């Protein structure tokens, strides 16, 4: 018992291989991170299949929930991008649902006694995952921007109607601002999920230590326990909010690409 080491706050973010695989010398092992992405995608597919399998004019609760999510993102895309944004609705909807489910699944407590490879895992707490999603968004923005506007897309970096000397300052500022978009998208989501789980782990450590000490310490342990409840509720709110923020910023960037020639 004395030789056992308690898990630290950062242990929950470690990548563990489940099935070791390699291809051409490249490690393509199935990890706990990949597993929870697959679980998330499977859950999403199962939910919408069940919700739409017997669609009716009077929706049941599951169909109603699916329709609320659908209409929420559809209105978001339409109001932000305009009529042209309809073609991007499947992407934004998929992006929002994937991040939302990944964030929520990361809040599920792990079953005691399970091997660490099968503990619940928050995939969006890893910067490489959020950066990949952000780069996918920016790539779509750039490709569509040039496809829709041609070289007129570059007007995004040189807004019209400004005095000529101002462009010496405006163009570099706008260029740096655009190039920082994938970083801001990725870091915002990663940092919020990472920090929230660290706080929960620290509070949980306090609770276990104080309750284990017994006596008056156990009474003091009530306060960090209440803190866990408060932070958990806040984390659920943040999980939903960060999915929304990622989606609406994606819509804003797509709107810039769609209307770059109007700048």
C-alpha positions in Angstrom: 0.0 0.0 0.0 2.8 2.4 0.9 4.4 1.8 -2.5 1.4 3.0 -4.4 1.6 6.4 -6.0 -1.4 8.6 -6.2 -2.3 9.8 -9.7 -1.3 13.4 -10.2 -3.4 16.1 -11.8 -1.6 15.7 -15.1 -1.9 11.9 -15.3 -5.4 12.2 -16.7 -4.0 13.7 -19.9 -1.5 11.0 -20.7 -1.8 9.1 -23.9 -1.8 5.3 -23.5 -1.7 2.8 -26.4 -4.4 0.2 -26.4 -3.6 -1.7 -29.6 0.0 -1.3 -30.8 0.1 -0.8 -34.6 2.6 0.5 -37.0 2.7 1.1 -40.8 5.9 1.8 -42.7 7.7 2.6 -39.5 5.0 5.0 -38.4 3.2 4.4 -35.1 -0.5 4.3 -35.8 -1.5 2.6 -32.5 -5.0 2.8 -31.2 -4.7 5.0 -28.1 -7.2 6.0 -25.4 -7.5 9.4 -27.1 -8.5 7.8 -30.4 -10.8 5.4 -28.6 -12.8 8.2 -27.1 -13.0 10.0 -30.4 -14.5 6.8 -31.9 -16.8 6.4 -28.9 -17.9 10.0 -29.4 -18.6 9.6 -33.1 -20.4 6.3 -32.5 -22.6 8.0 -29.9 -23.4 10.9 -32.2 -24.3 8.6 -35.1 -26.4 6.4 -32.8 -28.3 9.4 -31.3 -29.2 11.0 -34.6 -30.1 7.6 -36.1 -32.4 6.8 -33.2 -33.8 10.4 -33.3 -34.7 10.4 -37.0 -35.5 6.7 -37.6 -39.2 7.2 -36.9 -39.5 10.9 -37.4 -43.1 12.3 -37.1 -44.9 15.6 -37.1 -45.2 15.4 -33.4 -41.7 14.7 -32.2 -40.8 12.6 -29.2 -38.1 13.8 -26.8 -35.2 12.5 -28.7 -36.4 13.8 -32.0 -37.2 17.1 -30.4 -33.6 17.4 -29.0 -32.1 16.6 -32.4 -34.3 19.2 -34.0 -33.4 21.8 -31.4 -29.7 21.2 -32.1 -30.3 21.3 -35.9 -32.3 24.5 -35.8 -29.8 26.2 -33.4 -26.8 25.6 -35.6 -28.8 26.3 -38.8 -29.9 29.7 -37.5 -26.4 30.4 -36.3 -24.9 29.7 -39.8 -27.6 31.6 -41.6 -27.5 34.7 -39.4 -23.7 34.8 -39.4 -22.7 33.8 -42.9 -25.9 34.6 -44.8 -27.7 32.6 -47.5 -24.3 31.4 -48.9 -23.6 29.8 -45.5 -26.1 26.9 -46.1 -23.4 24.9 -47.9 -21.3 25.1 -44.8 -24.0 24.0 -42.4 -23.1 20.2 -42.4 -19.5 21.1 -41.5 -20.3 23.6 -38.7 -23.0 21.3 -37.3 -20.6 18.3 -37.3 -17.9 20.4 -35.7 -20.2 21.7 -33.0 -21.7 18.3 -32.1 -18.2 16.6 -32.1 -16.7 19.2 -29.7 -19.8 19.2 -27.5 -19.9 15.4 -27.1 -16.1 15.2 -26.6 -16.3 17.9 -23.9 -19.2 16.2 -22.2 -17.7 12.7 -22.4 -14.6 14.0 -20.7 -16.8 14.9 -17.7 -17.9 11.3 -17.1 -16.1 9.8 -14.1 -13.9 6.8 -14.7 -15.0 3.4 -13.3 -12.7 2.5 -10.4 -10.5 -0.4 -11.0 -10.4 -0.1 -14.8 -7.0 -0.1 -16.4 -5.8 3.5 -17.1 -6.0 2.9 -20.9 -9.8 2.7 -20.5 -10.4 5.7 -18.2 -12.6 8.4 -19.6 -10.5 10.9 -21.7 -11.2 14.5 -22.8 -9.8 14.6 -26.3 -10.3 18.3 -26.6 -7.8 18.8 -23.7 -5.0 18.0 -26.1 -3.7 20.9 -28.2 -2.9 18.7 -31.2 -6.6 17.8 -31.5 -8.0 21.3 -31.2 -5.2 22.6 -33.5 -6.2 20.0 -36.1 -9.8 21.2 -35.9 -8.8 24.8 -36.1 -6.5 24.2 -39.1 -9.2 22.3 -40.9 -11.5 25.3 -40.4 -8.9 27.9 -41.6 -8.0 25.7 -44.6 -11.7 25.6 -45.7 -11.9 29.4 -45.2 -8.8 30.1 -47.4 -9.7 27.6 -50.1 -13.3 28.9 -50.3 -12.2 32.5 -50.1 -9.9 32.2 -53.1 -12.5 30.0 -55.0 -15.3 32.5 -54.4 -13.4 35.8 -54.8 -10.2 35.0 -56.6 -7.5 37.5 -55.7 -10.2 39.7 -54.3 -9.9 37.5 -51.2 -6.7 39.5 -50.4 -8.9 42.6 -49.9 -9.6 41.0 -46.5 -6.1 42.2 -45.5 -6.5 45.7 -47.0 -10.0 47.1 -46.2 -11.1 49.8 -48.7 -11.7 53.4 -47.9 -8.5 54.0 -45.9 -5.8 56.6 -46.5 -3.0 55.0 -48.6 -0.3 55.5 -45.8 -2.5 53.5 -43.4 -2.1 50.3 -45.4 1.5 50.2 -44.3 0.2 49.5 -40.8 -3.2 47.8 -41.7 -1.9 45.1 -44.0 0.6 43.6 -41.6 -1.9 43.9 -38.7 -4.7 42.2 -40.6 -2.3 39.5 -41.9 -1.0 38.7 -38.4 -4.6 38.7 -37.1 -5.6 36.2 -39.7 -2.7 33.9 -39.2 -3.3 33.9 -35.4 -6.9 32.6 -35.9 -6.1 28.9 -35.8 -3.9 29.4 -32.8 -6.6 31.4 -30.9 -9.3 28.8 -31.9 -7.1 25.9 -30.8 -5.7 27.4 -27.6 -9.0 28.7 -26.3 -10.7 25.3 -26.4 -7.7 23.4 -25.2 -6.9 25.8 -22.3 -10.5 25.8 -21.0 -10.9 22.1 -21.0 -7.3 21.4 -19.7 -7.6 24.0 -16.8 -11.0 22.9 -15.8 -10.0 19.3 -15.4 -6.9 20.2 -13.5 -9.0 22.2 -11.0 -11.4 19.3 -10.6 -8.5 16.9 -9.9 -6.9 19.2 -7.4 -10.2 19.6 -5.5 -10.7 15.9 -5.5 -7.2 15.4 -4.1 -8.1 17.7 -1.2 -11.3 15.9 -0.5 -9.6 12.4 -0.4 -6.8 13.7 1.8 -9.0 15.5 4.3 -11.6 12.8 4.6 -8.9 10.2 4.9 -7.3 12.1 7.8 -10.6 11.9 9.7 -11.6 14.0 12.7 -11.8 17.7 12.2 -10.1 17.4 8.9 -13.0 15.4 7.5 -15.3 18.4 8.4 -13.0 20.7 6.6 -13.2 18.4 3.6 -16.8 19.3 3.1 -15.7 22.7 1.6 -13.6 21.3 -1.2 -16.3 18.8 -1.9 -18.8 21.6 -2.4 -16.2 23.2 -4.5 -16.1 20.1 -6.7 -19.8 20.3 -7.2 -19.7 24.0 -8.1 -16.7 23.5 -10.5 -18.4 20.5 -12.1 -21.5 22.5 -12.9 -19.4 25.3 -14.2 -17.4 22.8 -16.4 -20.6 21.5 -18.0 -21.5 25.1 -18.8 -18.0 25.8 -20.2 -18.1 22.6 -22.2 -21.2 23.7 -24.0 -20.0 27.3 -24.3 -16.7 26.4 -25.8 -18.4 24.2 -28.5 -20.6 27.2 -29.3 -17.7 29.7 -29.4 -15.7 27.4 -31.7 -18.8 27.1 -34.0 -19.6 30.8 -34.1 -16.0 31.9 -34.7 -15.9 29.3 -37.6 -19.0 31.0 -39.0 -17.5 34.5 -38.7 -14.3 33.3 -40.5 -16.5 31.7 -43.2 -18.4 35.0 -43.5 -15.2 36.9 -44.1 -14.3 34.4 -46.9 -17.7 34.7 -48.5 -17.7 38.5 -48.4 -14.0 39.3 -48.7 -14.6 41.3 -51.9 -17.0 43.6 -50.1 -14.3 44.8 -47.7 
